[in-house]
Every structure is written in structure tokens, then in C-alpha cells.
Amino acid sequence: MADPTFPVISAPNIGTRITTLDNSLKSEQTNGCVITRKKYSRQLHKFELHWKALSQIYYADLEAFYQSCNAGSASFAWVDDMNVSRTVRFDSPLVAFPVSDSKWDVTAILAEV
């Protein structure tokens, strides 16, 4: 079964904040030396999406998609600002609050898997 796809909604207002995750494992030895190595075979990222005025309809679509992914337990396909398709999951709860009768300020954080 294919991964679900992120809903088609308006692009985030501020662009996407990208965080490159630390890709190292470190272990201190008894003599004080620190041994390091790569944790993953590829570099992983987190993406913070922020909408300042997402419409009520798009917010409902995003919330329904979040629920269908069981919050952060299911991975899904998402295309970033540079048109690169990635497999991600929700890394934290959706944060949303109304800014008018029909608009929502929404933040979603996605993590590559």
C-alpha cells in the first residue's frame, strides 16, 4: 500500500524552515576518548510549515489528514519547496488558533523518515 499524500492546500506563508538533524552517534570510552560514527546512511531533516491565515476549509482538510495519519504514527508523501518528494511523518501535534471567523494560524512540523 502506498503512503498517503499530503493534502493539496495553500502553500505556507513564510516558506519552510528546514533543520538538518545531527547524524552522529557518540560514545565516550573509559580512557576519555570519544568515538563517533554516522547514525543513518543518509542525512535526515525536519520541516516547519507555518500558515498565518489558512482558510477554514484547508484547515479542516489538514486536520482530517493529521487524524488519518494517527498523528505522528504514519508516514506520508510530501513535496517540499524545492519540488523534492519526501517521505515524512508529523513530528509534533498541529498547533492552530483562529485569527478571524474563517482563517487559522497553523504550524505543522514534519520529520523525514
CORVENLIN-V139049 format. One record per residue. RES is the residue in three letters. PHI is phi in degrees with one decimal (* if undefined). OMEGA is omega as a letter, one per 20 degrees, with the letter a starting at -180 (999 if undefined). NEAR is the number of other C-alpha atoms within 12 Angstrom. Layout:
res->(RES	RES)
phi->(PHI	PHI)
omega->(OMEGA	OMEGA)
near->(NEAR	NEAR)
This chain:
res->(MET	ALA	ASP	PRO	THR	PHE	PRO	VAL	ILE	SER	ALA	PRO	ASN	ILE	GLY	THR	ARG	ILE	THR	THR	LEU	ASP	ASN	SER	LEU	LYS	SER	GLU	GLN	THR	ASN	GLY	CYS	VAL	ILE	THR	ARG	LYS	LYS	TYR	SER	ARG	GLN	LEU	HIS	LYS	PHE	GLU	LEU	HIS	TRP	LYS	ALA	LEU	SER	GLN	ILE	TYR	TYR	ALA	ASP	LEU	GLU	ALA	PHE	TYR	GLN	SER	CYS	ASN	ALA	GLY	SER	ALA	SER	PHE	ALA	TRP	VAL	ASP	ASP	MET	ASN	VAL	SER	ARG	THR	VAL	ARG	PHE	ASP	SER	PRO	LEU	VAL	ALA	PHE	PRO	VAL	SER	ASP	SER	LYS	TRP	ASP	VAL	THR	ALA	ILE	LEU	ALA	GLU	VAL)
phi->(*	-75.0	-64.7	-63.3	-111.1	-54.3	-64.2	-82.5	-133.3	-62.4	-68.3	-58.1	-66.3	-101.2	82.5	-106.7	-82.7	-109.3	-115.3	-85.3	-78.3	-65.7	-106.7	-126.6	-108.8	-126.6	-138.9	-86.4	-90.7	-64.1	-86.0	97.1	-69.9	-114.1	-102.4	-126.6	-158.0	-68.4	-85.6	-122.3	-80.7	-138.5	-83.4	-101.7	-135.8	-116.2	-128.8	-105.5	-103.1	-138.2	-111.0	-83.0	-148.3	-81.2	-64.2	-56.6	-65.4	-65.6	-63.6	-62.1	-61.8	-65.2	-63.5	-63.7	-64.8	-56.9	-66.1	-67.9	-87.4	52.0	61.3	-97.5	-84.8	-113.7	-87.7	-152.9	-83.5	-146.5	-107.9	-81.1	-61.9	-95.8	65.4	-100.1	-79.3	-132.6	-100.5	-135.8	-142.5	-69.9	-97.7	-155.1	-62.2	-64.3	-113.3	-144.7	-148.5	-71.5	-111.6	-160.6	-65.0	-129.7	-127.0	-128.2	-91.6	-132.2	-126.9	-132.0	-114.1	-112.8	-123.4	-67.9	-120.8)
omega->(a	r	r	a	r	a	r	r	a	a	r	a	a	a	a	r	a	r	r	a	r	a	a	r	a	r	a	r	a	r	r	r	r	r	r	r	r	r	a	r	r	a	a	a	r	a	r	r	a	r	r	a	r	a	a	a	r	r	r	r	a	r	r	r	r	r	a	r	a	a	a	a	a	r	a	r	r	r	a	a	a	r	r	r	a	r	a	r	r	a	r	r	r	r	a	r	a	r	r	a	a	a	a	r	a	r	r	r	a	r	r	r	999)
near->(5	9	17	20	23	32	23	17	22	23	22	28	19	18	18	23	21	21	18	16	19	17	17	18	14	14	15	11	10	8	8	8	10	13	14	14	13	16	15	15	10	14	17	23	26	27	32	32	34	28	32	25	27	31	26	24	19	25	33	22	19	33	28	17	28	31	17	22	25	20	24	24	19	26	28	30	27	28	21	26	19	11	9	11	16	26	26	33	35	36	27	20	22	30	23	24	21	18	16	13	13	16	20	27	27	32	31	33	29	38	32	31	25)
